[in-house]
Amino acid sequence: MKLPKLPSGAMRQVMEQAQRMMEEAQRFEEEMEQLQVHASAGGGVVKATVNGKGTLVALEIAPEVIDPSDPEMLQDLIVSAVREAQAQAERARAERMSQLAGGLGLDKLGLPF
């Protein structure tokens, strides 16, 4: 596929925009690493914390929920809390990504794609 020839000065503008996008992407990744999202299950007896990338960074389990005769209940609570925290992190990530994309002004370059 042959790309159309860009008008004079447009290449510089594209390169500057690409540089800004790379810088924004780096800041975005750093933000997501620092972001912490919390969720709980079982009325707060299990609490999970994930970062903006969805990685589990902390898990709290109330002692009273640890029942050796019913490990499945605790397992379900842990899975539930972690999944909810990950879903919240994904929503936060998507929202921030949308804000960044809108703020980059890609539509103002007049590119053919």
FIBANU-195776 format. One line per field, with one value per residue (C-alpha): residue number from 1; x, y, z; residue in one letter. Coordinates in pm, 1 decimal, decimal comma. Layout:
BEGIN
i: NUM|...;
X: X|...;
Y: Y|...;
Z: Z|...;
aa: A|...;
***
This chain:
BEGIN
i: 1|2|3|4|5|6|7|8|9|10|11|12|13|14|15|16|17|18|19|20|21|22|23|24|25|26|27|28|29|30|31|32|33|34|35|36|37|38|39|40|41|42|43|44|45|46|47|48|49|50|51|52|53|54|55|56|57|58|59|60|61|62|63|64|65|66|67|68|69|70|71|72|73|74|75|76|77|78|79|80|81|82|83|84|85|86|87|88|89|90|91|92|93|94|95|96|97|98|99|100|101|102|103|104|105|106|107|108|109|110|111|112|113;
X: 0,0|140,7|98,2|-4,9|258,0|224,5|219,8|531,1|580,1|330,9|605,9|757,3|413,6|355,9|693,6|622,4|282,6|441,1|691,9|410,3|218,4|520,4|569,6|200,4|211,6|507,2|328,7|13,1|197,2|358,3|17,4|-134,2|150,5|83,3|-297,6|-450,4|-805,6|-975,1|-1267,2|-1412,4|-1632,3|-1834,8|-1925,1|-1562,0|-1407,5|-1189,8|-1032,4|-826,3|-609,6|-485,8|-285,5|-404,7|-256,8|-477,9|-198,0|-290,8|-77,1|-249,0|-501,1|-656,6|-852,9|-1036,7|-944,6|-1308,1|-1371,4|-1100,6|-1292,9|-1080,7|-1396,0|-1509,0|-1209,3|-1428,0|-1614,6|-1289,6|-1164,0|-1484,4|-1459,7|-1098,5|-1177,7|-1476,9|-1282,2|-989,4|-1213,5|-1406,9|-1086,7|-950,3|-1273,6|-1257,8|-894,2|-983,5|-1262,0|-1024,9|-761,4|-1009,9|-1143,2|-793,3|-696,7|-1004,3|-912,3|-560,2|-673,4|-913,6|-646,0|-388,5|-576,7|-511,9|-800,0|-626,7|-333,3|-536,5|-389,8|-555,1|-626,5;
Y: 0,0|333,5|614,6|956,5|1227,7|1457,8|1835,2|2034,3|2062,0|1784,7|1528,7|1741,5|1780,9|1404,4|1337,9|1589,1|1430,4|1084,1|1206,5|1352,2|1026,5|825,5|1058,4|1034,9|655,5|643,1|869,8|662,4|338,7|501,6|628,3|282,2|128,1|372,1|359,5|136,5|6,6|-165,0|-408,4|-636,6|-942,3|-1103,9|-775,6|-668,4|-983,4|-1021,2|-711,7|-705,1|-424,8|-418,8|-160,9|8,4|-273,3|-525,1|-685,4|-797,3|-597,8|-671,2|-909,9|-886,9|-1170,2|-1126,8|-1408,9|-1490,9|-1594,4|-1863,7|-2186,9|-2499,9|-2702,1|-2475,2|-2362,1|-2325,4|-2030,6|-1843,1|-1928,1|-1790,0|-1470,6|-1417,5|-1473,9|-1240,7|-957,5|-988,0|-998,2|-691,7|-498,0|-597,5|-490,8|-152,5|-113,2|-193,6|65,6|327,2|236,5|260,4|593,9|740,9|604,6|768,4|1100,7|1076,2|989,2|1282,7|1517,7|1425,5|1599,0|1331,2|1461,8|1799,2|1664,2|1610,2|1267,1|1046,9|762,2;
Z: 0,0|-104,9|148,2|18,3|15,7|316,9|267,6|354,6|731,2|797,1|851,2|1127,9|1279,8|1265,0|1429,0|1706,9|1763,9|1775,8|2035,9|2248,8|2219,8|2337,0|2634,7|2723,9|2695,7|2935,4|3186,1|3148,2|3230,7|3534,9|3649,8|3613,5|3812,2|4099,2|4089,3|4356,0|4337,3|4631,1|4639,8|4904,0|4932,8|5208,1|5370,6|5387,5|5534,4|5223,9|5068,4|4750,4|4615,2|4256,3|4067,0|3749,0|3544,2|3725,7|3925,0|4276,6|4522,0|4853,5|5005,3|5350,2|5510,1|5838,9|6080,1|6153,7|5792,4|5797,6|5850,9|5797,7|5738,4|5451,6|5245,1|4934,0|5086,3|5150,7|4803,5|4648,3|4852,2|4745,6|4378,3|4400,2|4564,0|4322,8|4015,3|4129,2|4195,9|3855,4|3685,2|3859,8|3755,3|3394,0|3397,4|3542,6|3283,8|2994,7|3118,2|3149,4|2807,4|2656,3|2817,1|2678,3|2327,0|2321,6|2449,9|2187,8|1907,0|1646,5|1437,2|1394,0|1192,3|876,7|816,7|554,1|800,4;
aa: M|K|L|P|K|L|P|S|G|A|M|R|Q|V|M|E|Q|A|Q|R|M|M|E|E|A|Q|R|F|E|E|E|M|E|Q|L|Q|V|H|A|S|A|G|G|G|V|V|K|A|T|V|N|G|K|G|T|L|V|A|L|E|I|A|P|E|V|I|D|P|S|D|P|E|M|L|Q|D|L|I|V|S|A|V|R|E|A|Q|A|Q|A|E|R|A|R|A|E|R|M|S|Q|L|A|G|G|L|G|L|D|K|L|G|L|P|F;
***
